[in-house]
Amino acid sequence: MIYLDYAATTPMSEEALYAFTETAKMYFGNTSSLHDQGSQAADLVNLARSELAGMIGCNSEGIYFTGGGSDGNFLALTSLAFGNKEKGNHIITSPLEHGSVQQALAFLENEGFEITVLPVDQNGRIALNDLRSAIRKETILATITHGNSEIGVIQPLGEIGALLKEENVIFHSDCVQTFGKIPLHAVKMNIGALTVSSHKIHGPKGVGAVYISPTLTWQPLLKNGTHEKGFRPGTINTPGIVSFITAASNHVTRMVEWKTNVEELKNYFLSLTEEDECLIIEGDSHTTLPHFLAIRLKGIEGQYVMLELNRQKIAVSTGSACKAGKQEPSKTLLAMGRSADEAHELVRITLGKETTKEEIKALAAAIHDLTQRFYYQTGS
């Protein structure tokens, strides 16, 4: 199988697998236990906390380990909203957020919070003027994703963070797709809170982290929790956390090498398909993640393309894996002004460190054969 769906998940690295099994064997104690076995596990988790803080440029006191990106987004947004509701009830967001952010905001809306969704331009970027205009005295929080999960468009977090700091609005960003792939520094970018996940960077599933600046006030939805300073209930996943940080460290260290490799592969695909007039690339190459290839084949539904490629043992997707199988038009493309038919055509191809030129060549050939066969059969 040619796997080209790295934005959905990645295979665990050998280093991450080794770290998981060794930690599970040697540090199996509950981090809340007062005996030596528990204390040793707690010390290891705190070391992992410090290492992660170094990777994202923040204070380790603000790191809370979670059950993943979706879990982290819900916990971060609800904790910040309820912790600051005496200051106001207005939250700003974008239409390009992951489903987990949208679900958390829908929950908060039912709890009496008001949500403003900013427009985006034809490339999926928000305008700072629109953000500034949306802020009012009741605004307590803005959540803007760093990298969109459908086409990979990147928002300028540094500029957004500076504006929100000036307006005294808490800034949260879903950085699940960008962590380990492009530079991220919470303090320098004025990000008050962010979410990251393990399985997007060759770590285990079911592990992630939230950073909330120690200067901010937050209140957990589920009170009286005893783990992670009450941020979430449940025994800490020590082997998963150590495995996550091992994978993250490797990815961050090799970020430049990884970026160079996936950009070369992307350019190779574009060179192989440049004469294919029916193939459309979505997103500006200067403002999208380097491993994303969001394409449309004119008149062909993305779901059909995905299934046909799968028959040829090539794995791609039609967008966020959390929404797979629903056959809905891409919300990202709709927000960017595409028609419903065009939004149905989205195919998301995402590259990884294991991807080869031979696989890209096979992908290009398969797409060419698919389009020729489709247009011949339909007379298009």
N, C-alpha and C positions, 0 to 999 in steps of 0.2 A: 504494500500500500504506500502511495506517495502522500505523505501527510503535509497539508498546507493550510492548517487551521490553528496556528499557534496563538492567535488572539483568544481562542476558546480555552485552550489548556496546552500544557507542554509536558513531555515525558520527564520524569524525575531524573536528575543527573546521578551519575555513579557516586559522586561525593555526597550528595544529599541523601541517597539511599544508605550509604555507609554511616553517615552521621545519625540518621534515624534509628537504625538497628543497634548501633553501639550505645546510644543514649537510652534507648528503651531497656537495654540489658543492664546498664550500669547506674542509671539515674531514674529509677522507676518510682521513687518516693513522691508522695503528694507534697507539693510546694508549700501547702498550708500546715503541714505537720511540724511539730516542734523538735522531733528527734533528728539525729545527724543525717539520716537518709533524706528526710524532707528538706533540711537546711541546705544540703549539697545540691539538690534539684533546684531549690529557690535561687541559690547563688549562680547556677548555670543559666537560669532564665534571665536573671538580672544582667549577666554578662552579655547575653544575646540582645537584651534591651539596649544596652549601651552601644553595641556594634551597629544595631539598626539605626539608632539616633545619629551616629556618625555618617551613615549612608544618606540620610535624608536631611541632614543639617538642622537638628533640633535638640532640645533638652531631653535626656532619657527619662526624666521624671514624668514626661507627658506621653510616654509610649504605653499602650494597652494592647495586649495580644487578644485576638478574636478568632472566630470560627471561619473567617474568610472575608472576601470583599463585600458581598451583599450583607452579611451579618454586620460588618464594620460600618458600612454606610448607614444602616438603620440605627445602630447604636449611637453613632456620632451625631446624626442629625436630630434624633429625638432627645438625646441628653443635652445638647446645646440649646435646642428650642425650649425645652421645659426649664432649663437652668437659667434662662434669660427672659422668660415671658413677662416678668414684671416691668421690663424695659420696653416691650412692644410685642407685636404678633405678626410682623410682616417678614416674609422670606422671599428672596430673589433667586431664580434659577435659570437654566437654559433649556431649550427643547431637545438638546442632544445628550441628556443624561442617561445613564444606565437605568434599566428597569428597577433596580433596587432603590435608587435614589427617588425615582418617580413614585414608587410604592410608599416609601417613607414620607414623602411630602403629601401624598394623598391621605395617609393616616393623620398627619399633623393638621391638614385642612379640616378633617372631620372633628379635630380637637379644638377648632376655633382659630387656627392660624390662617393668614391670608398669603397666597402664593402668587407671585408675578413671574411670568415666563418671558424672557427676553427674546427678541427676534434675532436671526442670524443672517449673514449675507449669503451669496450664491456658493461660497466656498465653505460655509458652516462656521464662520467666525462671528463672535459677538462684537458690537461696537462699544467702546468705552463711554461714548456720549449717551448711548441707550442705557447703559448700566447706571451712570450718574443720574440720569433723569428718573430712573425707577426708584431711587432711594428716597425715602421719606422719614419722618421723625419716628415712626413705629418700626422701621426696618432694623432687625436684630441680626440677621444672618443671610449670607449669600452662599449658595453651593453651585460651583461651576466646575465641570469635569476638566481634567488636564488633557486627556486624550480620549476622543470618542471611540466607542467600541464597534461601530458599524463601518465607518470609512477612515477612522484614524486621525481626524482633524485635531490639531493641537491649539489650545487656547493660550494666550499670552499671560501666564499666571503672574509674572513679575509686575506687569502693568496693572492688572486687575487688583493684585494685592496692595499695591501702593495706593490706588484710588480708594479701596475699601478701608484701609487703615486711616486715611485722611478723613473719611466719613464716619469713622468709629463703628464699622459694621464687621461682625465676625465673618471670616472667610474660611469655608471648608471646600476642599477639592477631592474628588474621586480620582486618585492617581494609580488605580489598579493597572491600566494599560500602559502607563509610562514609566513606572518604577523600574529601575535597572536598565532602561532603554534610552532615556534622554536625561540630562542633568536635572536634579531636583534638590532644592535647598529651602526648607520651610521658613527659616528665619529671614534669609535674604529676600525671599519672595513675599514676605509678610503673610504667610499662610498660617492661620490660627489653628486649623485642624485639617487632617488629610487621612485618606484610607489607602492601604496597599494590600496586596494579596500574594500568596506564596506560589500557587500553581501556574501563574503566568510566566514565571522565571525559573522553571525546572525544579521547584520545590514540591512538597506534598500538598494534596488538596485538603480543605478543611482547616486551613491556618491562614491568618492574616494579622494585620495590626492597624490600629488607629492612633494617630498622634493628635493630642489636644494640648495646646499651649498651657503650661501651669498657671499662666496669668488669667486664664478664662474660667468662668463659672459654668459648671454643668451639673445636671441632676439626672440620675439613671431612671429609666422608665420602670424597671423592676428594682424596688428598694430592698435594702438589707442584704445585698450580695456580699460575699466575703472574699471573692477573688478579684484580682486586678483592681484593688482599691474600691471595690464595689461597682466597677464599670460594667461587669457582666457576671452572671452566675456560672458555676461549673468548674470542675477541676482543670487546672492548667495542663495543656497538651505539651509536656516538656520535650519529648522526642520530635514532635512536629515542629515546634518552635526552633529547636536547634538545627533541624534539617532545613527549615525555611531560611534561617540566617546564613547557613552554609551556602545554599544555592544563590541567595541574594548577593553575598560577598563575591562569589565567582562571577556573577553576571555584571555587577557594578565594575569590578576590576577589569573585565574584558569588554566593556561597553563600546569603546572606540573600534576595536577589532570586529565586534558583532555588527555594528552599524555599517562599517565599510563593506563587510561581506554581504549583508542583506540588500544594501543599495546597489552593489554590483549585480546581484541576482535580479533585482527589480528592473534595472536598466537592460539586462539581457533579455528579459521577457518583453519589454517594450520594443526592443530592436527586432525581435522575432515577429511581433504583431503590428508593427507600424503601418503596414499596408492594408491591414484589415479595417475597412471603413465602418463595419458594423460594431466594432468594439470601442466603447467609450470609457475613459478613465475618470473617475469621480475624485474631486478634491485637488487642491493645489499642492504640487510636489514639495513646495517650500514650507508648507504648513501642515503636513501630515506625517504621521509616524513612518520611519524608514522601512519597516517591514510590511506595511499595508499596501495591498493592491485592491482597491475597490473598483470593480468594473461593471459595466452593463453591456449586454448584447442586444442591439435594437430589436424590439418585438418579441424577445424570448424571456419568459419568466425565469427569475433567478432560481426558483425551486426546481424547475425542469433542468436547468443547467447543472445544478448541484447533483441531482439524482443521476443524470447522464454521466457526469464525471465520476461519480461514485461507482457506477457500473464498470468504469475503466480503472477502478482502484486508485482514484485520486480524490482525496478528502479536502473539500472546501466548505464554505457555509454561505448563508444568505444574510448574516448579521450576527447579533449577539446570541450566544449559545443558550442563554436563559430564555430566549423567545423562540427557539428553533421549533419548527413544525407547525407554527400558527399561520403561516402563509399570509401574514399581514404586510402591507407596503412598508418600506423602510421609513420610520419616523424621522430619521436624520435627513433623508433626501426630500421628504415632504417639507420639512422645515426650511430646506435650502431652495425651495421653489419648484421642485420637480413635480410632474404630474403623478397621479396615483399609478398609472400604467408604468411610467418610468421608475417609480419607487419600487414597484414589484420586480423590476429587472435586476436589482442589486445582487451581485455575487462578491463575497468577501474572501480574498486570498491573502493569507498572512504567512510570512516566511520565518524560518528559525535557523538556529546555528547548525542543524543537521541537514538543511536543504542543500541540494546540489544543482549544478548547471544541467546535468542530465535530466533531473526531475523537472526543471523549468522548461527544458526543451520538449519533454513529453507533455507537459501541461499545454504549451502553446499549440502543439500538434493536435492534441485532443480537442481544444477549443475550435481550431480551424475546421477539423473534420465535423464537429458537432454543428457549427453554423452552416457549413456547406450542405450538410444533410437536411437540416431544418428548413433552410430557405428553398431547397430543391423540392422538398415534400409539400411545402405550403405555397410554392409559387411566388414567394416574396422577392 
